[in-house]
Amino acid sequence: MGKRGIPVEQQGQVPVRSATRYSQTVPVPGIVYANQPSDAGDTLGALGEIPAPLSGIVHGAMLFDRADNGLSITVTLFKARVVLAADDAAWALDDVGVLQKIGVLRFTVFDDDGNCQTSELTGLCIPFEAPEERIYFGVKAVGATSVVSGTEPMLRLAFLPDDPDWRA
């Protein structure tokens, strides 16, 4: 019997997600520094990728703002490669790309860490399947941003993988 006297029947193994696994921390690729600063609504960089388990839940994310300017950005996660607008061009997805979306991360509040800033998202529940064992991502500037060489933002995801043995 379960809570409230409701009968519960279990057959076979029941998967339990109990261990958080972290992705590698990866930079936003493809930022053309001659195009900086970017305007609000512009694509920032090129399509990035993060090794991921075949399936699970994204339950957290951290953005490392090494330019130390508290840049508010939106990171869109995809299950497959998509075509993004060029760096510093208005964000746009085609009809095929939009169907690859897993979820959207909005980084708007930052902690000042001296020479850089971080923004952390916790309590997320973004289920995903990543058939290529990669989650792809694109970045959109929410406000005007300026990034110089060597200070590109970096992203790390926290997973609850369906495979408890998965490691990045």
Sequence and secondary structure as in RCSB ss.txt:
>XXXX:A:sequence
MGKRGIPVEQQGQVPVRSATRYSQTVPVPGIVYANQPSDAGDTLGALGEIPAPLSGIVHGAMLFDRADNGLSITV
TLFKARVVLAADDAAWALDDVGVLQKIGVLRFTVFDDDGNCQTSELTGLCIPFEAPEERIYFGVKAVGATSVVSG
TEPMLRLAFLPDDPDWRA
>XXXX:A:secstr
  GGG      S        EE   EE     GGG SB TTBB S  EEEE  SEEEEEEEEEEETTSS   EEE
EEESS      TTSB    HHHHTTEEEEEEE   EE SSSEEEEEEEEEEEEE TTSEEEEEEEESS B   TT
   EEEEEEEESSTT   
